[in-house]
Amino acid sequence: MVPELKQNRDGLVELLTGGKIPPLMPPGVRLVKWEPKDPPIAIVRMGVVIEVHKFIRAALRELRARLEGKNFLAGNWSLHELIDRLEQVGVLVSVESDRCSSPGK
């Protein structure tokens, strides 16, 4: 059982400490502060659009890339996020697919 414990050491430490001890940082990354907040935490992406038509064309290219499974070319935006971004600038779209849980989203 010792080899199994060694293999799952990080998971066991987190389980036993309740996540109060910071995980190892990736090479080249230095931890500056470790004070995890209590959930729920809202993570928000915000931007200001000045060139609306350029933004729409770019968002539609990203939407196409997302639908083709090219996540990197979609800016790593989810399908829902891309549809929402378009809606925020006045373009409502609906995806004819079971990838969405509700029409237009």
ZALUMDREN-821408 format. One record per residue (C-alpha): residue in one letter; x, y, z; residue number from 0. Coordinates in Angstrom, 1 decimal, padded with zeros to 4 digits. Layout:
! ZALUMDREN-821408
[pt 'a', [X, Y, Z], NUM]
...
//
This chain:
! ZALUMDREN-821408
[pt 'm', [000.0, 000.0, 000.0], 0]
[pt 'v', [003.0, 002.3, 000.5], 1]
[pt 'p', [003.6, 002.7, -003.3], 2]
[pt 'e', [-000.1, 003.8, -003.7], 3]
[pt 'l', [000.2, 006.3, -000.8], 4]
[pt 'k', [003.4, 007.7, -002.4], 5]
[pt 'q', [001.7, 008.0, -005.8], 6]
[pt 'n', [-001.3, 009.8, -004.3], 7]
[pt 'r', [000.6, 011.9, -001.8], 8]
[pt 'd', [-000.6, 015.4, -003.0], 9]
[pt 'g', [-004.2, 014.3, -003.0], 10]
[pt 'l', [-003.9, 012.8, 000.5], 11]
[pt 'v', [-002.3, 015.9, 001.9], 12]
[pt 'e', [-005.0, 018.1, 000.5], 13]
[pt 'l', [-007.7, 015.8, 001.9], 14]
[pt 'l', [-006.1, 015.7, 005.3], 15]
[pt 't', [-005.4, 019.4, 005.6], 16]
[pt 'g', [-008.6, 020.6, 004.0], 17]
[pt 'g', [-006.7, 022.6, 001.3], 18]
[pt 'k', [-005.1, 024.8, 003.9], 19]
[pt 'i', [-001.6, 024.1, 002.7], 20]
[pt 'p', [-000.8, 025.6, -000.7], 21]
[pt 'p', [-000.1, 023.1, -003.5], 22]
[pt 'l', [003.4, 023.0, -005.1], 23]
[pt 'm', [003.8, 025.8, -007.6], 24]
[pt 'p', [004.8, 025.0, -011.2], 25]
[pt 'p', [008.5, 025.6, -012.0], 26]
[pt 'g', [009.2, 029.3, -012.4], 27]
[pt 'v', [006.2, 030.3, -010.3], 28]
[pt 'r', [006.5, 031.9, -006.9], 29]
[pt 'l', [003.6, 032.0, -004.5], 30]
[pt 'v', [003.2, 035.5, -003.2], 31]
[pt 'k', [000.0, 035.2, -001.1], 32]
[pt 'w', [-002.1, 032.2, 000.0], 33]
[pt 'e', [-005.5, 033.3, 001.4], 34]
[pt 'p', [-008.2, 031.4, -000.3], 35]
[pt 'k', [-011.6, 033.0, 000.0], 36]
[pt 'd', [-014.8, 031.4, 001.2], 37]
[pt 'p', [-017.1, 030.3, -001.6], 38]
[pt 'p', [-019.1, 031.2, -003.5], 39]
[pt 'i', [-016.9, 033.5, -005.5], 40]
[pt 'a', [-018.0, 035.2, -008.7], 41]
[pt 'i', [-015.3, 035.3, -011.4], 42]
[pt 'v', [-016.1, 037.9, -014.0], 43]
[pt 'r', [-014.6, 038.7, -017.3], 44]
[pt 'm', [-015.2, 042.3, -018.3], 45]
[pt 'g', [-014.4, 044.3, -021.4], 46]
[pt 'v', [-015.4, 047.5, -023.2], 47]
[pt 'v', [-016.3, 047.3, -026.9], 48]
[pt 'i', [-015.5, 050.4, -029.0], 49]
[pt 'e', [-015.5, 048.9, -032.5], 50]
[pt 'v', [-018.8, 047.0, -032.3], 51]
[pt 'h', [-018.8, 045.7, -035.9], 52]
[pt 'k', [-015.2, 044.4, -035.6], 53]
[pt 'f', [-016.1, 042.8, -032.3], 54]
[pt 'i', [-019.1, 041.1, -033.8], 55]
[pt 'r', [-017.1, 039.7, -036.8], 56]
[pt 'a', [-014.4, 038.5, -034.4], 57]
[pt 'a', [-016.9, 036.9, -032.0], 58]
[pt 'l', [-018.6, 035.1, -035.0], 59]
[pt 'r', [-015.2, 033.7, -036.1], 60]
[pt 'e', [-014.6, 032.5, -032.5], 61]
[pt 'l', [-018.1, 031.0, -032.5], 62]
[pt 'r', [-017.4, 029.1, -035.7], 63]
[pt 'a', [-014.1, 027.9, -034.3], 64]
[pt 'r', [-015.8, 026.7, -031.1], 65]
[pt 'l', [-018.4, 024.8, -033.1], 66]
[pt 'e', [-015.6, 023.2, -035.1], 67]
[pt 'g', [-013.9, 022.1, -031.8], 68]
[pt 'k', [-011.0, 024.5, -032.2], 69]
[pt 'n', [-011.0, 025.9, -028.7], 70]
[pt 'f', [-007.8, 027.8, -029.0], 71]
[pt 'l', [-009.1, 029.7, -032.0], 72]
[pt 'a', [-012.3, 030.4, -030.1], 73]
[pt 'g', [-010.2, 032.3, -027.5], 74]
[pt 'n', [-011.0, 029.4, -025.1], 75]
[pt 'w', [-014.5, 031.0, -024.7], 76]
[pt 's', [-017.3, 028.5, -024.0], 77]
[pt 'l', [-020.2, 028.3, -026.4], 78]
[pt 'h', [-022.4, 029.9, -023.9], 79]
[pt 'e', [-019.9, 032.7, -023.3], 80]
[pt 'l', [-019.6, 033.5, -027.0], 81]
[pt 'i', [-023.4, 033.6, -027.5], 82]
[pt 'd', [-023.7, 035.8, -024.5], 83]
[pt 'r', [-021.0, 038.2, -025.7], 84]
[pt 'l', [-022.8, 038.6, -029.0], 85]
[pt 'e', [-026.1, 039.2, -027.3], 86]
[pt 'q', [-024.5, 041.9, -025.2], 87]
[pt 'v', [-023.6, 043.9, -028.3], 88]
[pt 'g', [-027.1, 043.4, -029.9], 89]
[pt 'v', [-026.7, 040.1, -031.9], 90]
[pt 'l', [-028.9, 037.3, -030.8], 91]
[pt 'v', [-028.0, 033.9, -032.2], 92]
[pt 's', [-029.3, 030.4, -031.7], 93]
[pt 'v', [-027.1, 027.3, -032.3], 94]
[pt 'e', [-028.9, 024.4, -034.0], 95]
[pt 's', [-027.3, 021.7, -031.8], 96]
[pt 'd', [-027.7, 019.8, -028.6], 97]
[pt 'r', [-024.6, 021.5, -027.3], 98]
[pt 'c', [-026.7, 024.2, -025.7], 99]
[pt 's', [-029.1, 023.6, -022.8], 100]
[pt 's', [-031.6, 026.3, -023.9], 101]
[pt 'p', [-032.3, 028.1, -027.2], 102]
[pt 'g', [-029.9, 031.0, -027.8], 103]
[pt 'k', [-027.6, 030.0, -024.9], 104]
//
